Every structure is written in C-alpha cells, then in structure tokens.
Amino acid sequence: MLRMIGSRVVLPCGRAIVGYPHNTEEYRRTARRLGYDDDVMAMCADHDPLHQALARFLGIDDSQALLEAAGLPCDHNIALAEEDAVMAVQRYMRMAGGRVPPGQS
C-alpha cells in the first residue's frame, strides 16, 4: 500500500518528522472544521510546518509537539497547548485565505 506524505519537517537537531493524513472519519471531521472541506492531504501538509512556523514566530527554540512526535524529551503540557494553538491558526488561516509561510519544512 502506497502512503502519501502530507508533510516533512526537519527539527534543528536534524531529526525529520513526516506527517501522513489519517484515513479516519475523525480526521475528515477535523479537516472540515478547520476549513479544508474533505482535503485531508492539504490539512496534513499545513499542520506540522505550522508547528515550526508558530514556534519561530513566538521566539520559541523548539516545537514541543514536534519533539514529542520525534520521541525526544519535551514538555507534554506545552505540546498539548501548542497543538490547540496550531489547530486554531490553521482554522484562522483557512477562513482568512492565508497560507503557511514558505521555508517551514
């Protein structure tokens, strides 16, 4: 079975995080709620790069959620808050016609 890659982000330590869209109804509902209709690939392609972009924008050295995804030491509570923030940014971005800043992978 061929899996489509939605995103690839390289952490400052050199570890790559590869995001894949999930073939679940919950994932499709999230895509619709965030303004992607049923385009789960686009939602996935934006998601991890936005973690990195938001951390950089806020002057935070490392995305705690991406560190957690990589199995590296992180602050789990900050990672949870970050996940909420990224999803809110995705929804706002889609509603307002924005896009992920270039160079975030």
Backbone atoms as SQL, in Angstrom:
CREATE TABLE atoms (id INTEGER PRIMARY KEY, chain TEXT, resi INTEGER, resn TEXT, atom TEXT, x REAL, y REAL, z REAL);
INSERT INTO atoms VALUES
  (1, 'A', 1, 'MET', 'N', 0.832, -1.186, 0.000),
  (2, 'A', 1, 'MET', 'CA', 0.000, 0.000, 0.000),
  (3, 'A', 1, 'MET', 'C', 0.874, 1.245, 0.000),
  (4, 'A', 2, 'LEU', 'N', 0.629, 2.139, -0.910),
  (5, 'A', 2, 'LEU', 'CA', 1.366, 3.392, -1.024),
  (6, 'A', 2, 'LEU', 'C', 0.747, 4.424, -0.097),
  (7, 'A', 3, 'ARG', 'N', 1.577, 5.045, 0.757),
  (8, 'A', 3, 'ARG', 'CA', 1.099, 6.109, 1.641),
  (9, 'A', 3, 'ARG', 'C', 1.594, 7.434, 1.130),
  (10, 'A', 4, 'MET', 'N', 0.694, 8.390, 1.018),
  (11, 'A', 4, 'MET', 'CA', 1.059, 9.730, 0.590),
  (12, 'A', 4, 'MET', 'C', 1.606, 10.500, 1.783),
  (13, 'A', 5, 'ILE', 'N', 2.701, 11.196, 1.581),
  (14, 'A', 5, 'ILE', 'CA', 3.290, 12.021, 2.631),
  (15, 'A', 5, 'ILE', 'C', 2.623, 13.386, 2.576),
  (16, 'A', 6, 'GLY', 'N', 2.128, 13.839, 3.729),
  (17, 'A', 6, 'GLY', 'CA', 1.488, 15.146, 3.792),
  (18, 'A', 6, 'GLY', 'C', 2.482, 16.254, 4.083),
  (19, 'A', 7, 'SER', 'N', 3.476, 15.967, 4.932),
  (20, 'A', 7, 'SER', 'CA', 4.458, 16.987, 5.278),
  (21, 'A', 7, 'SER', 'C', 5.752, 16.336, 5.757),
  (22, 'A', 8, 'ARG', 'N', 6.799, 17.111, 5.688),
  (23, 'A', 8, 'ARG', 'CA', 8.104, 16.689, 6.215),
  (24, 'A', 8, 'ARG', 'C', 8.762, 17.915, 6.808),
  (25, 'A', 9, 'VAL', 'N', 9.065, 17.847, 8.090),
  (26, 'A', 9, 'VAL', 'CA', 9.699, 18.952, 8.802),
  (27, 'A', 9, 'VAL', 'C', 10.985, 18.430, 9.424),
  (28, 'A', 10, 'VAL', 'N', 12.062, 19.184, 9.280),
  (29, 'A', 10, 'VAL', 'CA', 13.342, 18.817, 9.879),
  (30, 'A', 10, 'VAL', 'C', 13.558, 19.684, 11.121),
  (31, 'A', 11, 'LEU', 'N', 13.722, 19.022, 12.249),
  (32, 'A', 11, 'LEU', 'CA', 13.961, 19.718, 13.513),
  (33, 'A', 11, 'LEU', 'C', 15.385, 20.262, 13.546),
  (34, 'A', 12, 'PRO', 'N', 15.653, 21.262, 14.393),
  (35, 'A', 12, 'PRO', 'CA', 17.009, 21.803, 14.495),
  (36, 'A', 12, 'PRO', 'C', 18.072, 20.735, 14.793),
  (37, 'A', 13, 'CYS', 'N', 17.693, 19.663, 15.476),
  (38, 'A', 13, 'CYS', 'CA', 18.647, 18.589, 15.788),
  (39, 'A', 13, 'CYS', 'C', 18.910, 17.687, 14.582),
  (40, 'A', 14, 'GLY', 'N', 18.170, 17.895, 13.483),
  (41, 'A', 14, 'GLY', 'CA', 18.359, 17.099, 12.276),
  (42, 'A', 14, 'GLY', 'C', 17.358, 15.975, 12.098),
  (43, 'A', 15, 'ARG', 'N', 16.573, 15.666, 13.099),
  (44, 'A', 15, 'ARG', 'CA', 15.566, 14.601, 13.003),
  (45, 'A', 15, 'ARG', 'C', 14.405, 15.094, 12.143),
  (46, 'A', 16, 'ALA', 'N', 13.958, 14.248, 11.232),
  (47, 'A', 16, 'ALA', 'CA', 12.837, 14.594, 10.351),
  (48, 'A', 16, 'ALA', 'C', 11.538, 14.034, 10.903),
  (49, 'A', 17, 'ILE', 'N', 10.498, 14.831, 10.834),
  (50, 'A', 17, 'ILE', 'CA', 9.150, 14.413, 11.202),
  (51, 'A', 17, 'ILE', 'C', 8.351, 14.354, 9.906),
  (52, 'A', 18, 'VAL', 'N', 7.795, 13.195, 9.623),
  (53, 'A', 18, 'VAL', 'CA', 6.988, 13.016, 8.411),
  (54, 'A', 18, 'VAL', 'C', 5.539, 12.847, 8.835),
  (55, 'A', 19, 'GLY', 'N', 4.673, 13.703, 8.277),
  (56, 'A', 19, 'GLY', 'CA', 3.256, 13.660, 8.604),
  (57, 'A', 19, 'GLY', 'C', 2.467, 12.965, 7.508),
  (58, 'A', 20, 'TYR', 'N', 1.566, 12.102, 7.920),
  (59, 'A', 20, 'TYR', 'CA', 0.701, 11.378, 6.991),
  (60, 'A', 20, 'TYR', 'C', -0.757, 11.680, 7.325),
  (61, 'A', 21, 'PRO', 'N', -1.600, 11.859, 6.315),
  (62, 'A', 21, 'PRO', 'CA', -3.029, 12.005, 6.613),
  (63, 'A', 21, 'PRO', 'C', -3.593, 10.677, 7.108),
  (64, 'A', 22, 'HIS', 'N', -4.547, 10.759, 7.986),
  (65, 'A', 22, 'HIS', 'CA', -5.176, 9.568, 8.551),
  (66, 'A', 22, 'HIS', 'C', -6.487, 9.293, 7.827),
  (67, 'A', 23, 'ASN', 'N', -6.732, 8.063, 7.534),
  (68, 'A', 23, 'ASN', 'CA', -7.960, 7.674, 6.846),
  (69, 'A', 23, 'ASN', 'C', -9.030, 7.318, 7.877),
  (70, 'A', 24, 'THR', 'N', -9.455, 8.347, 8.644),
  (71, 'A', 24, 'THR', 'CA', -10.486, 8.138, 9.658),
  (72, 'A', 24, 'THR', 'C', -11.551, 9.214, 9.523),
  (73, 'A', 25, 'GLU', 'N', -12.720, 8.907, 10.008),
  (74, 'A', 25, 'GLU', 'CA', -13.804, 9.895, 9.975),
  (75, 'A', 25, 'GLU', 'C', -13.476, 11.076, 10.882),
  (76, 'A', 26, 'GLU', 'N', -12.844, 10.830, 12.007),
  (77, 'A', 26, 'GLU', 'CA', -12.462, 11.930, 12.896),
  (78, 'A', 26, 'GLU', 'C', -11.505, 12.905, 12.205),
  (79, 'A', 27, 'TYR', 'N', -10.557, 12.377, 11.464),
  (80, 'A', 27, 'TYR', 'CA', -9.600, 13.225, 10.743),
  (81, 'A', 27, 'TYR', 'C', -10.325, 14.053, 9.686),
  (82, 'A', 28, 'ARG', 'N', -11.267, 13.431, 8.977),
  (83, 'A', 28, 'ARG', 'CA', -12.059, 14.161, 7.972),
  (84, 'A', 28, 'ARG', 'C', -12.925, 15.234, 8.626),
  (85, 'A', 29, 'ARG', 'N', -13.491, 14.936, 9.791),
  (86, 'A', 29, 'ARG', 'CA', -14.285, 15.949, 10.516),
  (87, 'A', 29, 'ARG', 'C', -13.401, 17.120, 10.924),
  (88, 'A', 30, 'THR', 'N', -12.192, 16.819, 11.385),
  (89, 'A', 30, 'THR', 'CA', -11.258, 17.886, 11.755),
  (90, 'A', 30, 'THR', 'C', -10.925, 18.734, 10.535),
  (91, 'A', 31, 'ALA', 'N', -10.680, 18.107, 9.400),
  (92, 'A', 31, 'ALA', 'CA', -10.387, 18.855, 8.170),
  (93, 'A', 31, 'ALA', 'C', -11.544, 19.798, 7.830),
  (94, 'A', 32, 'ARG', 'N', -12.757, 19.311, 7.920),
  (95, 'A', 32, 'ARG', 'CA', -13.921, 20.159, 7.632),
  (96, 'A', 32, 'ARG', 'C', -14.024, 21.306, 8.636),
  (97, 'A', 33, 'ARG', 'N', -13.814, 21.003, 9.921),
  (98, 'A', 33, 'ARG', 'CA', -13.908, 22.036, 10.962),
  (99, 'A', 33, 'ARG', 'C', -12.857, 23.130, 10.771),
  (100, 'A', 34, 'LEU', 'N', -11.688, 22.747, 10.272),
  (101, 'A', 34, 'LEU', 'CA', -10.607, 23.715, 10.085),
  (102, 'A', 34, 'LEU', 'C', -10.667, 24.437, 8.745),
  (103, 'A', 35, 'GLY', 'N', -11.649, 24.085, 7.899),
  (104, 'A', 35, 'GLY', 'CA', -11.827, 24.797, 6.638),
  (105, 'A', 35, 'GLY', 'C', -11.205, 24.139, 5.432),
  (106, 'A', 36, 'TYR', 'N', -10.866, 22.869, 5.519),
  (107, 'A', 36, 'TYR', 'CA', -10.251, 22.144, 4.409),
  (108, 'A', 36, 'TYR', 'C', -11.250, 21.293, 3.633),
  (109, 'A', 37, 'ASP', 'N', -12.533, 21.402, 3.949),
  (110, 'A', 37, 'ASP', 'CA', -13.550, 20.514, 3.388),
  (111, 'A', 37, 'ASP', 'C', -13.088, 19.075, 3.629),
  (112, 'A', 38, 'ASP', 'N', -12.989, 18.267, 2.591),
  (113, 'A', 38, 'ASP', 'CA', -12.527, 16.883, 2.760),
  (114, 'A', 38, 'ASP', 'C', -11.076, 16.692, 2.319),
  (115, 'A', 39, 'ASP', 'N', -10.342, 17.783, 2.155),
  (116, 'A', 39, 'ASP', 'CA', -8.961, 17.707, 1.691),
  (117, 'A', 39, 'ASP', 'C', -8.008, 17.442, 2.857),
  (118, 'A', 40, 'VAL', 'N', -7.988, 16.191, 3.294),
  (119, 'A', 40, 'VAL', 'CA', -7.133, 15.828, 4.432),
  (120, 'A', 40, 'VAL', 'C', -5.651, 15.950, 4.089),
  (121, 'A', 41, 'MET', 'N', -5.299, 15.796, 2.828),
  (122, 'A', 41, 'MET', 'CA', -3.895, 15.942, 2.424),
  (123, 'A', 41, 'MET', 'C', -3.419, 17.379, 2.651),
  (124, 'A', 42, 'ALA', 'N', -4.236, 18.351, 2.264),
  (125, 'A', 42, 'ALA', 'CA', -3.859, 19.756, 2.466),
  (126, 'A', 42, 'ALA', 'C', -3.764, 20.088, 3.950),
  (127, 'A', 43, 'MET', 'N', -4.705, 19.576, 4.742),
  (128, 'A', 43, 'MET', 'CA', -4.652, 19.820, 6.185),
  (129, 'A', 43, 'MET', 'C', -3.362, 19.257, 6.764),
  (130, 'A', 44, 'CYS', 'N', -3.025, 18.048, 6.379),
  (131, 'A', 44, 'CYS', 'CA', -1.812, 17.401, 6.860),
  (132, 'A', 44, 'CYS', 'C', -0.568, 18.160, 6.391),
  (133, 'A', 45, 'ALA', 'N', -0.572, 18.600, 5.144),
  (134, 'A', 45, 'ALA', 'CA', 0.588, 19.306, 4.586),
  (135, 'A', 45, 'ALA', 'C', 0.857, 20.616, 5.335),
  (136, 'A', 46, 'ASP', 'N', -0.193, 21.263, 5.829),
  (137, 'A', 46, 'ASP', 'CA', -0.032, 22.520, 6.561),
  (138, 'A', 46, 'ASP', 'C', 0.320, 22.316, 8.028),
  (139, 'A', 47, 'HIS', 'N', -0.113, 21.220, 8.612),
  (140, 'A', 47, 'HIS', 'CA', -0.110, 21.084, 10.065),
  (141, 'A', 47, 'HIS', 'C', 1.280, 21.119, 10.713),
  (142, 'A', 48, 'ASP', 'N', 2.154, 20.198, 10.391),
  (143, 'A', 48, 'ASP', 'CA', 3.464, 20.170, 11.058),
  (144, 'A', 48, 'ASP', 'C', 4.313, 21.395, 10.730),
  (145, 'A', 49, 'PRO', 'N', 4.328, 21.859, 9.474),
  (146, 'A', 49, 'PRO', 'CA', 5.073, 23.097, 9.211),
  (147, 'A', 49, 'PRO', 'C', 4.560, 24.284, 10.035),
  (148, 'A', 50, 'LEU', 'N', 3.261, 24.311, 10.338),
  (149, 'A', 50, 'LEU', 'CA', 2.742, 25.396, 11.172),
  (150, 'A', 50, 'LEU', 'C', 3.252, 25.303, 12.608),
  (151, 'A', 51, 'HIS', 'N', 3.485, 24.097, 13.105),
  (152, 'A', 51, 'HIS', 'CA', 4.097, 23.964, 14.433),
  (153, 'A', 51, 'HIS', 'C', 5.430, 24.703, 14.445),
  (154, 'A', 52, 'GLN', 'N', 6.237, 24.452, 13.426),
  (155, 'A', 52, 'GLN', 'CA', 7.560, 25.068, 13.355),
  (156, 'A', 52, 'GLN', 'C', 7.452, 26.581, 13.144),
  (157, 'A', 53, 'ALA', 'N', 6.544, 27.011, 12.264),
  (158, 'A', 53, 'ALA', 'CA', 6.388, 28.440, 11.983),
  (159, 'A', 53, 'ALA', 'C', 5.912, 29.189, 13.226),
  (160, 'A', 54, 'LEU', 'N', 4.952, 28.626, 13.945),
  (161, 'A', 54, 'LEU', 'CA', 4.435, 29.292, 15.139),
  (162, 'A', 54, 'LEU', 'C', 5.510, 29.382, 16.216),
  (163, 'A', 55, 'ALA', 'N', 6.265, 28.316, 16.419),
  (164, 'A', 55, 'ALA', 'CA', 7.350, 28.358, 17.409),
  (165, 'A', 55, 'ALA', 'C', 8.363, 29.440, 17.039),
  (166, 'A', 56, 'ARG', 'N', 8.758, 29.484, 15.782),
  (167, 'A', 56, 'ARG', 'CA', 9.735, 30.503, 15.343),
  (168, 'A', 56, 'ARG', 'C', 9.170, 31.909, 15.526),
  (169, 'A', 57, 'PHE', 'N', 7.917, 32.099, 15.137),
  (170, 'A', 57, 'PHE', 'CA', 7.283, 33.412, 15.250),
  (171, 'A', 57, 'PHE', 'C', 7.260, 33.893, 16.696),
  (172, 'A', 58, 'LEU', 'N', 7.033, 32.969, 17.619),
  (173, 'A', 58, 'LEU', 'CA', 6.929, 33.316, 19.036),
  (174, 'A', 58, 'LEU', 'C', 8.274, 33.309, 19.758),
  (175, 'A', 59, 'GLY', 'N', 9.363, 33.058, 19.036),
  (176, 'A', 59, 'GLY', 'CA', 10.691, 33.063, 19.643),
  (177, 'A', 59, 'GLY', 'C', 10.962, 31.847, 20.503),
  (178, 'A', 60, 'ILE', 'N', 10.267, 30.753, 20.202),
  (179, 'A', 60, 'ILE', 'CA', 10.439, 29.503, 20.942),
  (180, 'A', 60, 'ILE', 'C', 11.414, 28.627, 20.156),
  (181, 'A', 61, 'ASP', 'N', 12.453, 28.143, 20.828),
  (182, 'A', 61, 'ASP', 'CA', 13.501, 27.395, 20.139),
  (183, 'A', 61, 'ASP', 'C', 12.992, 26.143, 19.441),
  (184, 'A', 62, 'ASP', 'N', 12.215, 25.338, 20.137),
  (185, 'A', 62, 'ASP', 'CA', 11.770, 24.066, 19.580),
  (186, 'A', 62, 'ASP', 'C', 10.281, 23.882, 19.780),
  (187, 'A', 63, 'SER', 'N', 9.628, 23.345, 18.786),
  (188, 'A', 63, 'SER', 'CA', 8.232, 22.949, 18.910),
  (189, 'A', 63, 'SER', 'C', 8.163, 21.739, 19.828),
  (190, 'A', 64, 'GLN', 'N', 7.475, 21.889, 20.942),
  (191, 'A', 64, 'GLN', 'CA', 7.352, 20.776, 21.888),
  (192, 'A', 64, 'GLN', 'C', 6.539, 19.629, 21.291),
  (193, 'A', 65, 'ALA', 'N', 5.547, 19.948, 20.480),
  (194, 'A', 65, 'ALA', 'CA', 4.737, 18.903, 19.846),
  (195, 'A', 65, 'ALA', 'C', 5.559, 18.107, 18.836),
  (196, 'A', 66, 'LEU', 'N', 6.424, 18.784, 18.070),
  (197, 'A', 66, 'LEU', 'CA', 7.264, 18.056, 17.113),
  (198, 'A', 66, 'LEU', 'C', 8.327, 17.243, 17.837),
  (199, 'A', 67, 'LEU', 'N', 8.864, 17.778, 18.937),
  (200, 'A', 67, 'LEU', 'CA', 9.803, 16.990, 19.729),
  (201, 'A', 67, 'LEU', 'C', 9.123, 15.726, 20.248),
  (202, 'A', 68, 'GLU', 'N', 7.899, 15.881, 20.718),
  (203, 'A', 68, 'GLU', 'CA', 7.154, 14.725, 21.218),
  (204, 'A', 68, 'GLU', 'C', 6.908, 13.714, 20.095),
  (205, 'A', 69, 'ALA', 'N', 6.543, 14.209, 18.906),
  (206, 'A', 69, 'ALA', 'CA', 6.311, 13.316, 17.768),
  (207, 'A', 69, 'ALA', 'C', 7.574, 12.551, 17.389),
  (208, 'A', 70, 'ALA', 'N', 8.729, 13.178, 17.617),
  (209, 'A', 70, 'ALA', 'CA', 10.007, 12.541, 17.300),
  (210, 'A', 70, 'ALA', 'C', 10.487, 11.616, 18.413),
  (211, 'A', 71, 'GLY', 'N', 9.753, 11.565, 19.526),
  (212, 'A', 71, 'GLY', 'CA', 10.178, 10.734, 20.649),
  (213, 'A', 71, 'GLY', 'C', 11.313, 11.344, 21.447),
  (214, 'A', 72, 'LEU', 'N', 11.475, 12.662, 21.337),
  (215, 'A', 72, 'LEU', 'CA', 12.537, 13.361, 22.055),
  (216, 'A', 72, 'LEU', 'C', 11.984, 13.991, 23.328),
  (217, 'A', 73, 'PRO', 'N', 12.847, 14.306, 24.293),
  (218, 'A', 73, 'PRO', 'CA', 12.370, 14.942, 25.518),
  (219, 'A', 73, 'PRO', 'C', 11.639, 16.254, 25.219),
  (220, 'A', 74, 'CYS', 'N', 10.499, 16.436, 25.907),
  (221, 'A', 74, 'CYS', 'CA', 9.704, 17.635, 25.690),
  (222, 'A', 74, 'CYS', 'C', 8.839, 17.885, 26.914),
  (223, 'A', 75, 'ASP', 'N', 8.142, 19.005, 26.900),
  (224, 'A', 75, 'ASP', 'CA', 7.163, 19.315, 27.933),
  (225, 'A', 75, 'ASP', 'C', 5.797, 18.948, 27.369),
  (226, 'A', 76, 'HIS', 'N', 5.213, 17.869, 27.869),
  (227, 'A', 76, 'HIS', 'CA', 3.961, 17.352, 27.322),
  (228, 'A', 76, 'HIS', 'C', 2.825, 18.375, 27.429),
  (229, 'A', 77, 'ASN', 'N', 2.743, 19.102, 28.536),
  (230, 'A', 77, 'ASN', 'CA', 1.669, 20.089, 28.697),
  (231, 'A', 77, 'ASN', 'C', 1.790, 21.225, 27.684),
  (232, 'A', 78, 'ILE', 'N', 3.008, 21.651, 27.423),
  (233, 'A', 78, 'ILE', 'CA', 3.218, 22.681, 26.401),
  (234, 'A', 78, 'ILE', 'C', 2.878, 22.114, 25.024),
  (235, 'A', 79, 'ALA', 'N', 3.231, 20.857, 24.772),
  (236, 'A', 79, 'ALA', 'CA', 2.907, 20.224, 23.489),
  (237, 'A', 79, 'ALA', 'C', 1.395, 20.193, 23.266),
  (238, 'A', 80, 'LEU', 'N', 0.627, 19.899, 24.305),
  (239, 'A', 80, 'LEU', 'CA', -0.837, 19.890, 24.182),
  (240, 'A', 80, 'LEU', 'C', -1.368, 21.288, 23.872),
  (241, 'A', 81, 'ALA', 'N', -0.863, 22.299, 24.576),
  (242, 'A', 81, 'ALA', 'CA', -1.289, 23.680, 24.321),
  (243, 'A', 81, 'ALA', 'C', -0.898, 24.111, 22.910),
  (244, 'A', 82, 'GLU', 'N', 0.281, 23.706, 22.491),
  (245, 'A', 82, 'GLU', 'CA', 0.757, 24.030, 21.146),
  (246, 'A', 82, 'GLU', 'C', -0.152, 23.413, 20.083),
  (247, 'A', 83, 'GLU', 'N', -0.566, 22.175, 20.302),
  (248, 'A', 83, 'GLU', 'CA', -1.460, 21.508, 19.345),
  (249, 'A', 83, 'GLU', 'C', -2.762, 22.291, 19.195),
  (250, 'A', 84, 'ASP', 'N', -3.325, 22.735, 20.310),
  (251, 'A', 84, 'ASP', 'CA', -4.541, 23.554, 20.249),
  (252, 'A', 84, 'ASP', 'C', -4.287, 24.843, 19.477),
  (253, 'A', 85, 'ALA', 'N', -3.141, 25.480, 19.750),
  (254, 'A', 85, 'ALA', 'CA', -2.812, 26.746, 19.088),
  (255, 'A', 85, 'ALA', 'C', -2.649, 26.562, 17.586),
  (256, 'A', 86, 'VAL', 'N', -1.965, 25.499, 17.183),
  (257, 'A', 86, 'VAL', 'CA', -1.734, 25.262, 15.752),
  (258, 'A', 86, 'VAL', 'C', -3.055, 25.006, 15.031),
  (259, 'A', 87, 'MET', 'N', -3.936, 24.248, 15.649),
  (260, 'A', 87, 'MET', 'CA', -5.218, 23.986, 15.001),
  (261, 'A', 87, 'MET', 'C', -6.045, 25.264, 14.896),
  (262, 'A', 88, 'ALA', 'N', -5.960, 26.131, 15.903),
  (263, 'A', 88, 'ALA', 'CA', -6.657, 27.426, 15.833),
  (264, 'A', 88, 'ALA', 'C', -6.067, 28.285, 14.715),
  (265, 'A', 89, 'VAL', 'N', -4.750, 28.280, 14.576),
  (266, 'A', 89, 'VAL', 'CA', -4.098, 29.037, 13.497),
  (267, 'A', 89, 'VAL', 'C', -4.507, 28.468, 12.136),
  (268, 'A', 90, 'GLN', 'N', -4.570, 27.153, 12.024),
  (269, 'A', 90, 'GLN', 'CA', -5.000, 26.553, 10.752),
  (270, 'A', 90, 'GLN', 'C', -6.409, 27.009, 10.387),
  (271, 'A', 91, 'ARG', 'N', -7.307, 26.983, 11.337),
  (272, 'A', 91, 'ARG', 'CA', -8.691, 27.391, 11.060),
  (273, 'A', 91, 'ARG', 'C', -8.740, 28.854, 10.638),
  (274, 'A', 92, 'TYR', 'N', -8.047, 29.715, 11.382),
  (275, 'A', 92, 'TYR', 'CA', -7.993, 31.140, 11.052),
  (276, 'A', 92, 'TYR', 'C', -7.383, 31.355, 9.667),
  (277, 'A', 93, 'MET', 'N', -6.272, 30.663, 9.407),
  (278, 'A', 93, 'MET', 'CA', -5.581, 30.782, 8.120),
  (279, 'A', 93, 'MET', 'C', -6.514, 30.421, 6.974),
  (280, 'A', 94, 'ARG', 'N', -7.235, 29.309, 7.099),
  (281, 'A', 94, 'ARG', 'CA', -8.134, 28.862, 6.034),
  (282, 'A', 94, 'ARG', 'C', -9.311, 29.814, 5.857),
  (283, 'A', 95, 'MET', 'N', -9.866, 30.294, 6.956),
  (284, 'A', 95, 'MET', 'CA', -11.014, 31.207, 6.866),
  (285, 'A', 95, 'MET', 'C', -10.628, 32.545, 6.254),
  (286, 'A', 96, 'ALA', 'N', -9.407, 33.002, 6.538),
  (287, 'A', 96, 'ALA', 'CA', -8.960, 34.314, 6.090),
  (288, 'A', 96, 'ALA', 'C', -8.215, 34.283, 4.758),
  (289, 'A', 97, 'GLY', 'N', -8.033, 33.068, 4.196),
  (290, 'A', 97, 'GLY', 'CA', -7.350, 32.968, 2.904),
  (291, 'A', 97, 'GLY', 'C', -5.842, 33.032, 2.984),
  (292, 'A', 98, 'GLY', 'N', -5.288, 32.728, 4.142),
  (293, 'A', 98, 'GLY', 'CA', -3.832, 32.755, 4.289),
  (294, 'A', 98, 'GLY', 'C', -3.190, 31.465, 3.824),
  (295, 'A', 99, 'ARG', 'N', -1.885, 31.370, 4.054),
  (296, 'A', 99, 'ARG', 'CA', -1.144, 30.162, 3.686),
  (297, 'A', 99, 'ARG', 'C', 0.034, 30.007, 4.640),
  (298, 'A', 100, 'VAL', 'N', 0.584, 28.812, 4.674),
  (299, 'A', 100, 'VAL', 'CA', 1.753, 28.538, 5.503),
  (300, 'A', 100, 'VAL', 'C', 2.932, 29.340, 4.948),
  (301, 'A', 101, 'PRO', 'N', 3.683, 30.036, 5.817),
  (302, 'A', 101, 'PRO', 'CA', 4.845, 30.779, 5.320),
  (303, 'A', 101, 'PRO', 'C', 5.828, 29.826, 4.630),
  (304, 'A', 102, 'PRO', 'N', 6.445, 30.268, 3.545),
  (305, 'A', 102, 'PRO', 'CA', 7.418, 29.399, 2.854),
  (306, 'A', 102, 'PRO', 'C', 8.631, 29.102, 3.734),
  (307, 'A', 103, 'GLY', 'N', 9.277, 27.982, 3.460),
  (308, 'A', 103, 'GLY', 'CA', 10.510, 27.634, 4.149),
  (309, 'A', 103, 'GLY', 'C', 10.326, 27.070, 5.539),
  (310, 'A', 104, 'GLN', 'N', 9.178, 26.468, 5.818),
  (311, 'A', 104, 'GLN', 'CA', 8.938, 25.959, 7.169),
  (312, 'A', 104, 'GLN', 'C', 9.209, 24.472, 7.294),
  (313, 'A', 105, 'SER', 'N', 9.664, 23.830, 6.238),
  (314, 'A', 105, 'SER', 'CA', 9.919, 22.383, 6.336),
  (315, 'A', 105, 'SER', 'C', 11.344, 22.108, 6.734);
